[in-house]
């Protein structure tokens, strides 16, 4: 199992104007992201490609794309160093997915 982490960008310029860079109306801001727990794949690059294909967005107002892939073991080790309440929150927000179920998401572990 792998965990693919994503980054979200929001374009504030798209709320009131065209949001297009060519018009000078873009104002992108980094937002959070998601942790996708990917089952049923054997290679990290396959997990990242699956998340890109099934869950990424790319519009003038919103983008979400994969930034990192780690093993489930590595992700759990990262979580172990965090505050207990925050760790529980991240576990509850994790999105469990599989190429066998397409874009179906189960939330939380």
C-alpha positions in Angstrom: 0.0 0.0 0.0 1.1 3.5 -0.7 0.0 7.0 0.4 -0.1 9.7 -2.3 -0.1 13.2 -1.0 -1.6 16.0 -3.0 -1.4 19.8 -3.1 -4.4 22.0 -3.7 -4.1 25.5 -5.3 -7.0 27.9 -5.4 -7.2 30.9 -7.7 -8.8 33.8 -6.0 -8.7 35.7 -9.2 -11.3 33.3 -10.7 -13.8 34.3 -8.0 -14.3 37.8 -9.4 -12.5 38.0 -12.7 -11.4 35.7 -15.5 -8.7 34.2 -13.3 -6.5 33.8 -16.3 -2.8 34.6 -16.2 -2.9 36.1 -19.6 -5.4 38.7 -18.3 -3.3 39.4 -15.2 -6.3 38.3 -13.1 -4.8 35.3 -11.4 -4.0 35.1 -7.7 -3.1 31.5 -6.7 -2.9 30.5 -3.1 -1.6 27.2 -1.7 -4.2 25.3 0.2 -4.0 22.0 2.0 -4.1 18.7 0.2 -5.2 15.1 0.7 -3.6 11.9 1.7 -4.8 9.1 -0.6 -4.2 5.6 0.7 -3.9 3.5 -2.5 -4.6 -0.2 -2.3 -4.0 -2.9 -5.0 -0.9 -1.5 -6.6 2.6 -2.7 -6.3 4.7 0.3 -7.3 4.8 3.8 -6.1 4.8 5.3 -9.6 1.6 3.4 -10.4 -0.1 4.7 -7.3 0.9 8.3 -8.2 -0.3 7.9 -11.8 -3.6 6.4 -10.6 -4.2 9.4 -8.3 -3.3 11.8 -11.1 -5.7 10.1 -13.5 -8.7 9.5 -11.1 -8.6 12.4 -8.7 -6.6 15.4 -10.0 -8.3 18.6 -11.0 -7.0 21.3 -13.3 -9.3 24.3 -13.8 -8.8 28.0 -13.9 -10.0 28.3 -10.3 -8.8 25.1 -8.7 -6.0 22.6 -9.1 -5.2 19.4 -7.2 -2.2 17.3 -8.1 0.0 14.6 -6.5 3.3 15.8 -5.0 4.7 12.8 -3.1 4.2 9.1 -2.7 5.4 7.1 0.4 4.8 3.6 1.7 2.0 3.1 4.2 4.7 2.2 6.7 6.5 5.5 6.1 3.3 7.5 6.4 2.4 5.8 9.7 5.9 6.6 11.0 5.4 10.3 10.1 2.0 10.3 11.9 3.5 8.7 15.0 5.7 11.8 15.6 2.6 14.1 15.6 0.3 15.2 18.4 -2.3 12.5 19.1 -5.3 14.7 18.3 -3.8 15.8 15.0 -2.8 12.2 14.1 -6.4 11.1 14.7 -7.7 13.9 12.6 -5.3 13.0 9.7 -6.3 9.3 9.9 -10.0 10.2 9.8 -9.5 12.4 6.8 -7.4 9.9 4.8 -9.0 8.9 1.5 -8.8 5.1 0.8 -8.9 4.3 -2.9 -8.1 1.5 -5.4 -7.9 1.2 -9.1 -10.3 -1.8 -8.8 -13.1 0.6 -7.6 -12.2 3.6 -9.9 -12.9 6.9 -8.4 -14.8 5.5 -5.4 -13.5 6.9 -2.1 -13.8 5.5 1.5 -13.0 8.2 4.0 -10.9 7.4 7.1 -9.0 4.4 8.4 
